[in-house]
Amino acid sequence: MKLDKWIESVPNFSEGRDLKKVERIVDSFRAKPGVKLLDYSTDPDHNRCVVTVLGQPEPLKRAMVEAIGTAVELIDMTRHEGQHPRIGCVDVIPFIPVRDCTIQEADQLAREIAQEAALLYGQPFYLYEKSATAPHRVDLANIRKGQFEGLAEKMKDPLWKPDFGPDTIHPTGGATAIGARMPLICFNINLDTPNVEIARQIARRVRNIGGGLRYVKAMGIALEERNLAQVTMNLTDYTKTSIYGAFEMVKMEARRYGVRVVGSEVVGIVPMKALLDCAEYYLQIEDFSSEQVLELHIE
């Protein structure tokens, strides 16, 4: 599919257990001209679905508004339980410029979608990251603080009036954070212990706010189905904090508690450069260039 402007979006929906609902939401991105569904994954512990989609601005806008409406219809946040912080049925919708597109154009798309979806469905929207209208709204963690359960009270404060939509939560849909940002990598590391407090302690040391790696947000959660604890991370700038750097620091901190890393996962689509950096580091390749990757020579 040839696109003039490439914009990526990675919407996160608060449903990872009912696959029929997930499929109905994902159908919004299937077989739509100008839109390409790249990937989607579910996690029952997080109770969350992460979709990765690429498209032209207008077709992507139409598909996203449809997906938001389907999520508002199907997901009841008053009954939602999961390990991952969330404020709404569509928790967050980032837009990432990929090719022939600026961060300003991604921001404009986010605003147009928020305005239209708020009018259609009564869902409040907060602009975050590069789209934020105030410094305290840049960080998604600040918007999520208190989660869905505390959001109605939080929104009584004028500092937390939504950028689009009603001044109160949608009764079952909650609210949504939306905005433009640079590529983010969701990277999770599993430990050979069910003790979630160990994962939380490691996360505190690894994340930026705790004095760890500059471009890492992290927390510890329990993977109940696997009887493991997990350090779940967002790498907000992989060019400055690498996947392998985060991995090695978690391994080092795990030794403090006598536990080992037993696996990791990258959620969704990631830039090839991030993975090539890992290969170059672990294989100790000298004078490596991306021009040596065969697939990059295929048009």
C-alpha positions, -999 to +999 in steps of 0.1 A: +000+000+000+015+033-011+010+062+013+020+098+009+019+105+046+026+077+071+012+081+106+013+052+131-011+048+160-010+024+189-044+026+207-047+007+239-081-007+247-091-019+282-101-054+271-078-084+270-100-113+280-131-113+259-117-120+225-151-115+207-151-079+219-115-075+209-122-087+174-151-063+170-129-034+180-100-045+157-125-049+128-126-011+127-091-012+112-095-042+088-101-039+051-102-001+051-086+017+021-057+039+033-054+020+066-032-010+074-035-031+105+000-041+115-005-060+147-027-065+178-021-084+210-040-091+242-029-097+277-054-112+302-034-101+332-032-065+320-068-070+306-057-049+277-054-050+239-027-030+221-033-024+184-007-011+159-021+006+128-006+026+100-025+049+077-032+081+058-046+109+080-082+109+068-088+072+065-070+066+098-092+093+114-124+076+103-112+041+114-101+054+148-134+072+155-152+040+146-130+020+170-136+044+198-173+041+193-171+003+194-151+004+226-175+028+243-203+005+233-187-028+244-164-020+274-179-012+309-151+003+330-172-001+362-166-039+358-130-037+345-102-053+365-065-056+354-029-050+364-023-021+340-032+015+350-061+028+329-086+056+328-110+045+302-123+019+277-098+034+252-071+043+276-046+060+254-043+068+216-008+080+205-001+092+170+035+089+157+048+105+126+065+079+104+072+092+069+065+125+051+047+137+083+055+161+111+048+159+147+025+189+142+004+169+117+002+140+141-010+165+167-036+179+144-050+144+137-052+137+174-071+169+181-096+163+152-103+127+164-108+138+200-132+166+190-153+143+167-154+113+191-163+135+221-193+149+202-204+115+189-199+094+221-197+118+250-162+105+259-139+131+275-104+134+260-071+147+275-043+158+252-009+145+263+028+143+253+035+167+224-002+177+222-005+186+259-021+219+267-003+223+301+029+210+316+012+187+341-006+169+313+025+160+293+032+128+313+006+101+308+012+089+343-001+122+357-033+118+337-037+082+349-031+089+385-061+078+405-071+056+375-108+052+364-120+047+400-107+081+411-113+100+378-147+114+386-135+132+417-103+142+400-122+160+372-139+183+397-105+201+399-103+228+372-067+216+366-081+184+352-109+196+330-107+176+298-096+192+266-125+178+246-159+164+257-179+167+289-165+178+322-175+145+338-165+109+330-184+088+306-204+065+330-190+033+315-163+046+291-143+068+315-119+091+296-091+088+270-056+103+267-047+112+231-019+130+215+012+130+193+045+115+204+077+100+192+081+062+190+077+044+223+087+008+230+067-013+255+093-038+269+084-063+296+108-086+316+096-116+335+112-128+368+114-163+382+094-153+413+057-147+420+067-119+445+054-088+429+070-066+455+105-076+441+094-065+406+081-032+421+114-026+439+133-032+407+110-010+387+116+019+412+154+016+406+152+013+369+127+041+361+137+077+356+116+091+384+135+069+408+169+080+396+173+052+370+174+053+333+164+087+318+138+075+292+122+046+311+089+044+329+085+012+348+063-007+373+061-041+388+030-063+382+019-099+388+013-124+360-011-145+379-017-170+351+020-178+349+028-173+387+055-148+378+063-112+386+070-088+357+088-055+353+068-037+326+085-007+310+079+020+285+110+033+267+101+068+256+133+074+235+151+042+224+179+062+208+189+074+242+179+045+265+182+013+246+163-020+250+195-038+259+204-011+284+171-015+302+174-053+300+208-053+316+198-030+344+168-051+353+191-082+353+216-064+376+189-053+400+173-087+401+205-102+415+200-081+446+170-102+454+184-135+443+160-138+413+167-143+376+152-130+344+133-158+326+120-140+296+111-108+280+086-094+254+084-064+231+047-055+227+036-044+193+056-030+163+091-015+171+116+004+150+141-019+133+170+002+146+161-006+182+165-043+175+196-039+154+211-020+183+205-051+205+221-074+180+251-052+176+256-049+213+252-086+223+271-099+193+298-072+197+297-066+160+323-040+149+316-014+122+280-026+117+257-007+093+220-011+086+230-013+050+241-048+058+204-058+064+192-076+033+155-067+036+163-030+036+174-032+000+140-044-011+117-017-024 
